[in-house]
Amino acid sequence: MAQQCAFSNVDVLNDIFQWFDYELTHGHPVVDTVSYTGYDTLPDAEAERRQTLARAARVCKAFHEPALRVLWRQLGSLLPFFSLIGPSFAMVQEQENVEQPYGRRSRNIYHLPDQLSAHERARLRKYAAYVRILYLWRPPALMPHDLTPESWTSMKFLFGDEPVFPNLRNLQWGAQRPETELPGILHFLSPTVEKLLLSCCTGHRPFEEPGIVWRALLPKVVEEICKRATRLSHLTVCLGHMDGSELLTVLSLSHPPTLRGLNLHAQYETPPVSLSSFMSLARIEDLEHLILYASVECDSTTSLPSALDMPRLRRLRIPIYRETCPAYGIITSARLQSLYIHHMEYSSIAYLQRTCATWARSFPNLEVLSFWLTPSEPQDGAPTRSLLTAASALLDLHNMRTFILHSVSVPLVIEDADLAAMSEAWPSLTELYVGGMSTPNNSAGSIAGMHGLLSLATNCPNLTTLSVTRIVLRPEDVSVLPEEPLNHPLKKLEVIRGVAAHAYYLMRDKLFPRLNLRRLESGWQDGPYYA
């Protein structure tokens, strides 16, 4: 007889209290109150959740551990934790007014003593073991509650080389004062940390140069992170206005073997990283996800290596792709599945052809491609070309599932023949977004007719989302429709500049029966229109 799995009372209670767990933003956009800084600034729902768990922990012994485990699993401030000490953790200054770049802020300043009783130490250790996630992405100097500079030294006396939270998994840390807050992250680097975000608030304007302290300390702190967080799998560093060259070099030499994701984010007009530092990424051989929001120091005359091979890379996101800075074009990975380009400069049809050919050669198994085209110079008077002319090499990527193309004032259009070619080349297509396209004279960038729609319905059985600029169906198109309606799964249709009512009903009745028109009113065909 097969063994049956039985649940104890503790198992059942743990499952029940997990429903009271807190997830950052609960799926909503990040707001200022999400990274809470104390009980007085909690959103109502979050305050009620915490109060419910705290009361449950005091009801009976059976509820105590399951409720505390959920209550203390995530922290958005150090204040509740150090308040466990009692009167010796005291406020030393109330409502201190501090000048900040965007106005004055009032803060309560607390001091952490460097000596604790055995009872106080045991109390801290008990609750510290529950903490798995620490959200401190806003620097303490920007929070309503702050610690004295001496408190960071006290942490060293209290905890030594042991991490404050020994079971921490996810750490988000913001620093504005490099002398205290930046090294302060070292007190929380448990070997169990798997995800880490370090945000460096080096300045609020591009012309503010990061101080020498920032440039001296950050590489050392990152090197120490790599040594202590031995299970680190995803690292995000927001550089502010600092050059990331030395940081990349340090990471390439001392990264933990578990590192799979790297996100390096610099502010606009930050000095570019050196080419040698960029090439050092090849040493992180097991990297699977790379987001590199920083320019690379090179130009069209720079002698580039033939390739920067990253054999395990599966997802790549870069900020800008231009002909005058070709460094990103040498990245290759046979395993890459997703490529996102925030901004790509269109200089000529020849450049776009070369770029698409490079992508098809460098990423043969690409499944998701998203890029935004903008002209490097006005294209008025330039002849309009079809996508097949400019990007025919992309049709060799037969694993394509999602294709997203936006363009502004670029002489490029997608017509029925292009849609038909896409449907034949990309049978696994599930999402096609080409509605956000416009030419220099502001005409529609993508126009779908019956031939293109019928090709998509026939060749792409998994297509669920379609976005085009316009749909135009003519009376003679009715003759090519199938006699029996197709049972195609397309559910979402976006037509930026509208579609006539008769065309919509014809598509729904013959091609895409699962389309659902939520609203029909006068002028609805002027778009944008969603079904």
NUKOLZA-408851 format. One record per residue (C-alpha): residue in one letter; residue number from 1; x, y, z. Coordinates in steps of 0.5 Angstrom, whole numbers, always signed. Example, Ala and Ser with C-alpha at 12.3 -4.5 7.8 and 13.67 -1.06 7.14 Angstrom:
BEGIN
   res     n      xx      yy      zz
     a     1     +25      -9     +16
     s     2     +27      -2     +14
This chain:
BEGIN
   res     n      xx      yy      zz
     m     1      +0      +0      +0
     a     2      +3      +7      -2
     q     3      +5     +11      +4
     q     4      +0     +17      +5
     c     5      +3     +24      +7
     a     6      +0     +26     +14
     f     7      +0     +34     +16
     s     8      +1     +35     +23
     n     9      -2     +41     +27
     v    10      +4     +45     +26
     d    11      +4     +44     +18
     v    12      -3     +46     +18
     l    13      -2     +53     +22
     n    14      +4     +54     +18
     d    15      +0     +54     +11
     i    16      -6     +58     +14
     f    17      -1     +64     +16
     q    18      +3     +64     +10
     w    19      -4     +67      +7
     f    20      -2     +73     +11
     d    21      +5     +74      +8
     y    22      +7     +80      +5
     e    23      +9     +81      -2
     l    24     +12     +88      -4
     t    25      +7     +92      -8
     h    26      +2     +86      -8
     g    27      +3     +87     -16
     h    28      +1     +94     -16
     p    29      +6    +100     -18
     v    30     +11    +102     -13
     v    31      +9    +108      -9
     d    32     +13    +111      -3
     t    33     +10    +108      +2
     v    34     +11    +101      +0
     s    35     +18    +101      +3
     y    36     +16    +103     +10
     t    37     +20    +106     +15
     g    38     +16    +105     +21
     y    39      +9    +103     +24
     d    40      +7    +111     +23
     t    41      +8    +111     +15
     l    42      +5    +104     +14
     p    43      -1    +103      +9
     d    44      -7    +102     +12
     a    45      -7     +95     +10
     e    46      +0     +93     +11
     a    47      -1     +96     +18
     e    48      -7     +92     +19
     r    49      -4     +85     +17
     r    50      +2     +86     +22
     q    51      -3     +88     +28
     t    52      -7     +81     +26
     l    53      +0     +77     +26
     a    54      +2     +80     +32
     r    55      -4     +79     +36
     a    56      -4     +72     +33
     a    57      +3     +71     +36
     r    58      +0     +72     +43
     v    59      -6     +68     +43
     c    60      -3     +61     +44
     k    61      +3     +57     +44
     a    62      +1     +54     +38
     f    63      +0     +60     +34
     h    64      +6     +63     +37
     e    65     +12     +61     +32
     p    66      +8     +60     +25
     a    67      +5     +68     +26
     l    68     +12     +70     +28
     r    69     +15     +67     +22
     v    70     +11     +71     +18
     l    71     +11     +77     +21
     w    72     +18     +78     +21
     r    73     +20     +75     +15
     q    74     +20     +81     +11
     l    75     +23     +88     +14
     g    76     +23     +95     +11
     s    77     +26     +98     +16
     l    78     +31     +97     +22
     l    79     +28    +100     +27
     p    80     +23     +95     +29
     f    81     +28     +90     +30
     f    82     +33     +94     +34
     s    83     +27     +97     +38
     l    84     +27     +90     +41
     i    85     +33     +92     +45
     g    86     +28     +96     +50
     p    87     +30    +103     +53
     s    88     +38    +102     +51
     f    89     +36    +103     +44
     a    90     +34    +111     +45
     m    91     +32    +117     +41
     v    92     +37    +122     +41
     q    93     +34    +127     +37
     e    94     +27    +128     +35
     q    95     +25    +131     +28
     e    96     +32    +134     +26
     n    97     +31    +138     +20
     v    98     +36    +136     +14
     e    99     +37    +139      +8
     q   100     +36    +135      +2
     p   101     +36    +136      -6
     y   102     +29    +136      -6
     g   103     +27    +140      +0
     r   104     +28    +139      +8
     r   105     +26    +133     +11
     s   106     +25    +131     +18
     r   107     +28    +125     +22
     n   108     +28    +122     +29
     i   109     +35    +120     +30
     y   110     +36    +113     +34
     h   111     +43    +111     +37
     l   112     +45    +103     +38
     p   113     +49    +102     +44
     d   114     +55     +98     +43
     q   115     +54     +94     +50
     l   116     +48     +89     +51
     s   117     +46     +85     +56
     a   118     +45     +77     +55
     h   119     +38     +77     +55
     e   120     +38     +83     +50
     r   121     +43     +79     +45
     a   122     +38     +73     +46
     r   123     +32     +77     +44
     l   124     +35     +80     +38
     r   125     +38     +73     +36
     k   126     +31     +70     +36
     y   127     +28     +75     +32
     a   128     +34     +76     +27
     a   129     +33     +68     +25
     y   130     +26     +70     +22
     v   131     +28     +75     +17
     r   132     +29     +73     +10
     i   133     +28     +79      +6
     l   134     +30     +86      +8
     y   135     +28     +92      +4
     l   136     +32     +98      +5
     w   137     +33    +101      -2
     r   138     +32    +108      +0
     p   139     +38    +111      +4
     p   140     +37    +112     +11
     a   141     +39    +119     +11
     l   142     +32    +120      +6
     m   143     +28    +116     +12
     p   144     +24    +119     +17
     h   145     +28    +114     +22
     d   146     +36    +114     +22
     l   147     +41    +112     +26
     t   148     +47    +116     +29
     p   149     +54    +115     +25
     e   150     +57    +111     +32
     s   151     +51    +106     +31
     w   152     +54    +103     +25
     t   153     +61    +102     +29
     s   154     +56     +99     +35
     m   155     +54     +94     +30
     k   156     +61     +91     +29
     f   157     +62     +91     +37
     l   158     +55     +87     +38
     f   159     +55     +82     +32
     g   160     +63     +82     +30
     d   161     +64     +78     +23
     e   162     +57     +75     +24
     p   163     +51     +77     +20
     v   164     +46     +81     +23
     f   165     +40     +76     +20
     p   166     +44     +69     +19
     n   167     +38     +67     +14
     l   168     +37     +73     +10
     r   169     +35     +71      +3
     n   170     +34     +78      -1
     l   171     +37     +84      +1
     q   172     +36     +91      -2
     w   173     +41     +97      +1
     g   174     +41    +104      -1
     a   175     +47    +108      +1
     q   176     +48    +116      +1
     r   177     +53    +117      +6
     p   178     +59    +113      +3
     e   179     +63    +113     +10
     t   180     +58    +109     +14
     e   181     +52    +107     +10
     l   182     +56    +104      +4
     p   183     +60     +99      +9
     g   184     +54     +98     +13
     i   185     +51     +93      +8
     l   186     +57     +88     +10
     h   187     +54     +87     +17
     f   188     +48     +84     +13
     l   189     +52     +80      +8
     s   190     +50     +73     +10
     p   191     +52     +67      +6
     t   192     +45     +65      +5
     v   193     +44     +72      +1
     e   194     +41     +70      -6
     k   195     +39     +76      -9
     l   196     +42     +83      -7
     l   197     +41     +90     -10
     l   198     +46     +96      -8
     s   199     +43    +103     -10
     c   200     +49    +108      -9
     c   201     +46    +115      -9
     t   202     +52    +119     -11
     g   203     +48    +125     -13
     h   204     +42    +128     -16
     r   205     +45    +132     -22
     p   206     +49    +129     -28
     f   207     +54    +135     -27
     e   208     +55    +133     -19
     e   209     +62    +129     -19
     p   210     +62    +123     -15
     g   211     +67    +124      -9
     i   212     +73    +120      -8
     v   213     +70    +116      -2
     w   214     +65    +113      -7
     r   215     +70    +111     -12
     a   216     +75    +108      -7
     l   217     +70    +104      -3
     l   218     +65    +101      -8
     p   219     +70     +96     -11
     k   220     +72     +94      -4
     v   221     +65     +93      -2
     v   222     +63     +89      -8
     e   223     +69     +85      -7
     e   224     +67     +84      +0
     i   225     +60     +82      -2
     c   226     +63     +77      -7
     k   227     +67     +74      -2
     r   228     +61     +73      +4
     a   229     +55     +72      +0
     t   230     +57     +65      -3
     r   231     +50     +63      -6
     l   232     +49     +70      -9
     s   233     +45     +69     -16
     h   234     +43     +76     -18
     l   235     +46     +82     -17
     t   236     +44     +89     -18
     v   237     +48     +95     -17
     c   238     +45    +102     -19
     l   239     +52    +106     -20
     g   240     +49    +113     -20
     h   241     +54    +118     -24
     m   242     +60    +113     -23
     d   243     +64    +110     -28
     g   244     +63    +102     -27
     s   245     +69    +100     -30
     e   246     +73     +98     -24
     l   247     +67     +95     -21
     l   248     +66     +90     -28
     t   249     +73     +88     -27
     v   250     +72     +87     -20
     l   251     +66     +82     -21
     s   252     +70     +79     -27
     l   253     +75     +77     -22
     s   254     +72     +75     -15
     h   255     +64     +74     -17
     p   256     +61     +68     -13
     p   257     +61     +61     -18
     t   258     +53     +62     -17
     l   259     +52     +68     -20
     r   260     +47     +68     -26
     g   261     +44     +75     -26
     l   262     +48     +82     -27
     n   263     +44     +88     -27
     l   264     +49     +94     -28
     h   265     +45    +101     -28
     a   266     +48    +108     -29
     q   267     +45    +114     -30
     y   268     +44    +118     -36
     e   269     +51    +122     -38
     t   270     +55    +118     -34
     p   271     +62    +116     -36
     p   272     +62    +110     -41
     v   273     +66    +104     -38
     s   274     +72    +102     -41
     l   275     +72     +97     -47
     s   276     +77     +92     -43
     s   277     +72     +92     -37
     f   278     +67     +91     -42
     m   279     +71     +85     -45
     s   280     +72     +82     -38
     l   281     +65     +80     -37
     a   282     +67     +74     -41
     r   283     +70     +71     -35
     i   284     +63     +71     -32
     e   285     +62     +64     -36
     d   286     +56     +62     -32
     l   287     +52     +69     -33
     e   288     +45     +67     -36
     h   289     +42     +74     -35
     l   290     +45     +81     -36
     i   291     +42     +88     -36
     l   292     +48     +93     -38
     y   293     +45    +100     -37
     a   294     +52    +103     -39
     s   295     +55    +106     -45
     v   296     +62    +103     -47
     e   297     +68    +107     -49
     c   298     +69    +106     -56
     d   299     +67    +109     -63
     s   300     +67    +107     -70
     t   301     +74    +107     -71
     t   302     +76    +103     -65
     s   303     +79     +96     -66
     l   304     +74     +91     -63
     p   305     +75     +84     -62
     s   306     +71     +79     -66
     a   307     +67     +77     -61
     l   308     +65     +77     -54
     d   309     +62     +70     -53
     m   310     +58     +69     -47
     p   311     +56     +62     -48
     r   312     +50     +61     -42
     l   313     +47     +68     -43
     r   314     +40     +67     -44
     r   315     +37     +74     -43
     l   316     +40     +81     -45
     r   317     +38     +88     -44
     i   318     +42     +94     -46
     p   319     +40    +101     -46
     i   320     +42    +104     -53
     y   321     +45    +101     -60
     r   322     +48    +106     -65
     e   323     +53    +105     -71
     t   324     +58    +110     -67
     c   325     +58    +105     -61
     p   326     +59     +98     -64
     a   327     +61     +95     -58
     y   328     +54     +91     -56
     g   329     +55     +88     -63
     i   330     +60     +83     -61
     i   331     +56     +80     -56
     t   332     +55     +73     -58
     s   333     +51     +67     -55
     a   334     +48     +61     -58
     r   335     +43     +60     -52
     l   336     +40     +67     -52
     q   337     +33     +67     -52
     s   338     +31     +74     -50
     l   339     +34     +81     -53
     y   340     +31     +88     -51
     i   341     +34     +94     -53
     h   342     +31    +100     -50
     h   343     +33    +105     -56
     m   344     +36    +104     -62
     e   345     +39    +109     -67
     y   346     +37    +108     -74
     s   347     +42    +112     -79
     s   348     +41    +108     -85
     i   349     +37    +102     -88
     a   350     +44     +99     -89
     y   351     +46     +99     -82
     l   352     +39     +96     -80
     q   353     +40     +90     -85
     r   354     +47     +89     -82
     t   355     +45     +89     -75
     c   356     +39     +84     -76
     a   357     +44     +80     -80
     t   358     +49     +80     -74
     w   359     +43     +79     -69
     a   360     +41     +73     -73
     r   361     +48     +70     -73
     s   362     +50     +72     -66
     f   363     +43     +69     -63
     p   364     +41     +63     -67
     n   365     +36     +61     -62
     l   366     +33     +68     -60
     e   367     +25     +67     -58
     v   368     +24     +74     -56
     l   369     +26     +81     -59
     s   370     +24     +88     -57
     f   371     +27     +94     -60
     w   372     +25    +102     -61
     l   373     +28    +105     -67
     t   374     +29    +113     -67
     p   375     +33    +116     -73
     s   376     +40    +119     -71
     e   377     +38    +125     -76
     p   378     +32    +127     -80
     q   379     +29    +122     -85
     d   380     +25    +127     -89
     g   381     +25    +125     -96
     a   382     +28    +118     -95
     p   383     +24    +113     -99
     t   384     +20    +108     -95
     r   385     +22    +101     -94
     s   386     +18     +95     -92
     l   387     +21     +91     -86
     l   388     +23     +85     -91
     t   389     +28     +89     -94
     a   390     +31     +92     -88
     a   391     +30     +86     -83
     s   392     +30     +80     -88
     a   393     +35     +76     -84
     l   394     +31     +76     -78
     l   395     +26     +71     -81
     d   396     +32     +66     -80
     l   397     +30     +66     -73
     h   398     +25     +60     -73
     n   399     +24     +60     -65
     m   400     +21     +67     -65
     r   401     +15     +67     -60
     t   402     +15     +75     -59
     f   403     +17     +81     -63
     i   404     +16     +88     -61
     l   405     +18     +94     -66
     h   406     +17    +101     -64
     s   407     +19    +106     -69
     v   408     +18    +114     -69
     s   409     +19    +118     -76
     v   410     +23    +112     -79
     p   411     +22    +110     -86
     l   412     +20    +103     -85
     v   413     +13    +100     -86
     i   414     +10     +93     -85
     e   415      +5     +91     -90
     d   416      +1     +85     -91
     a   417      +7     +81     -95
     d   418     +11     +82     -89
     l   419      +6     +79     -84
     a   420      +5     +73     -89
     a   421     +13     +72     -89
     m   422     +13     +73     -81
     s   423      +7     +68     -80
     e   424     +11     +63     -85
     a   425     +18     +64     -81
     w   426     +15     +64     -74
     p   427     +10     +59     -73
     s   428     +11     +59     -66
     l   429      +9     +66     -65
     t   430      +5     +68     -59
     e   431      +6     +76     -59
     l   432      +7     +81     -65
     y   433      +7     +88     -63
     v   434      +8     +93     -69
     g   435      +3     +98     -68
     g   436      +7    +103     -65
     m   437     +10    +105     -72
     s   438     +10    +112     -75
     t   439     +14    +114     -81
     p   440     +17    +121     -82
     n   441     +10    +124     -85
     n   442      +7    +121     -79
     s   443      +3    +116     -84
     a   444      +1    +109     -81
     g   445      +7    +104     -80
     s   446      +4     +98     -80
     i   447      -2     +96     -84
     a   448      -6     +89     -84
     g   449     -10     +87     -89
     m   450     -14     +80     -91
     h   451      -8     +77     -93
     g   452      -4     +78     -87
     l   453      -9     +77     -82
     l   454     -11     +70     -86
     s   455      -3     +68     -86
     l   456      -3     +69     -78
     a   457      -9     +66     -77
     t   458      -7     +60     -81
     n   459      +1     +59     -80
     c   460      +1     +62     -72
     p   461      -4     +57     -68
     n   462      -1     +60     -62
     l   463      -2     +67     -63
     t   464      -6     +71     -57
     t   465      -4     +78     -58
     l   466      -3     +82     -64
     s   467      -2     +90     -65
     v   468      -2     +94     -71
     t   469      -3    +101     -73
     r   470      -9    +100     -78
     i   471     -13     +94     -81
     v   472     -16     +95     -88
     l   473     -21     +90     -91
     r   474     -24     +91     -98
     p   475     -30     +88    -100
     e   476     -27     +83    -105
     d   477     -23     +80     -99
     v   478     -29     +76     -97
     s   479     -28     +71    -103
     v   480     -21     +69    -100
     l   481     -24     +67     -93
     p   482     -25     +60     -91
     e   483     -32     +57     -91
     e   484     -31     +54     -84
     p   485     -29     +59     -79
     l   486     -23     +58     -76
     n   487     -22     +57     -68
     h   488     -16     +61     -67
     p   489     -14     +63     -60
     l   490     -12     +70     -61
     k   491     -16     +74     -55
     k   492     -13     +81     -55
     l   493     -13     +86     -62
     e   494     -10     +93     -61
     v   495     -11     +97     -67
     i   496      -8    +104     -66
     r   497     -11    +108     -71
     g   498     -18    +104     -71
     v   499     -21     +99     -75
     a   500     -28    +100     -78
     a   501     -34     +96     -75
     h   502     -35     +91     -81
     a   503     -28     +89     -81
     y   504     -28     +88     -74
     y   505     -34     +83     -74
     l   506     -32     +80     -80
     m   507     -25     +78     -77
     r   508     -29     +75     -71
     d   509     -34     +71     -75
     k   510     -29     +68     -79
     l   511     -22     +68     -76
     f   512     -21     +70     -69
     p   513     -28     +68     -66
     r   514     -25     +69     -59
     l   515     -24     +77     -59
     n   516     -28     +80     -54
     l   517     -30     +87     -56
     r   518     -31     +91     -49
     r   519     -34     +97     -52
     l   520     -38    +100     -58
     e   521     -39    +107     -58
     s   522     -40    +113     -63
     g   523     -33    +115     -66
     w   524     -30    +108     -63
     q   525     -26    +107     -70
     d   526     -22    +113     -69
     g   527     -17    +109     -64
     p   528     -14    +107     -61
     y   529     -18    +101     -61
     y   530     -17     +95     -56
     a   531     -21     +88     -57
